Amino acid sequence: MTAYDIVKKYHHAWTTGDIETAMSLVADDITCRAPGIDLTGKQEYEGFIAGFAPILTGIGDIAEFTDGDRVALFYYPQTAATSTAPAAELFTVRDDLIVDSVLIFDRLSYGPPSEG
């Protein structure tokens, strides 16, 4: 599989709640930089992803780009709080596993929905 294939399989898996399949595509020593947190290792990363996946109500794809072993995805993670706050993620793949992720999103947009 190409880096693109691996990332798309991973992305589809976690956004449909299949955390086990998603984590099978992640290296044990993955690093992830996300707003307010740096994660190191599969266990930390899995906790982060598994904590967010259940609140997804849908996903809206925007764009994707590839550059060798790097793949960038831009999408709308839809939740009860928002359906239009974009997210961007840059993955690096080595030896058929995701080894690095840089995740960009507006944390405030994913807070609890406001009343009224």
QUIVENBEL-V835792 format. One record per residue. OMEGA is omega in whole degrees, -180 to 180 (* if undefined). NEAR is the number of other C-alpha atoms within 10 Angstrom. Layout:
BEGIN
OMEGA:NEAR
OMEGA:NEAR
END
This chain:
BEGIN
176:7
175:11
179:22
180:22
-179:12
-179:18
180:26
178:15
177:14
-177:22
178:17
-178:15
-175:18
-178:21
174:21
175:15
179:17
-176:15
-179:19
178:13
180:15
-177:24
177:21
-180:13
-176:19
178:24
179:18
-176:16
180:15
170:20
179:21
173:23
180:16
180:16
176:12
-177:6
169:9
-178:12
178:19
178:15
-176:16
-177:19
178:13
-178:15
179:21
178:18
179:12
-179:15
-179:16
178:19
-178:10
-174:16
-177:18
-180:13
178:16
173:18
179:15
179:13
176:16
180:13
177:12
-177:12
177:10
179:15
176:12
176:13
-179:10
-178:11
179:15
-179:18
177:21
175:19
174:20
-174:18
175:18
173:18
-175:24
-180:18
176:22
-177:13
-176:17
173:17
-175:17
178:14
-176:17
173:18
176:17
-180:17
177:18
-179:20
169:20
-178:22
173:23
179:13
177:9
176:17
175:19
-177:26
-177:20
176:22
170:21
-174:16
-178:17
176:15
179:17
-177:11
-177:12
-180:9
-176:15
175:18
178:12
178:11
179:11
179:6
177:4
*:3
END
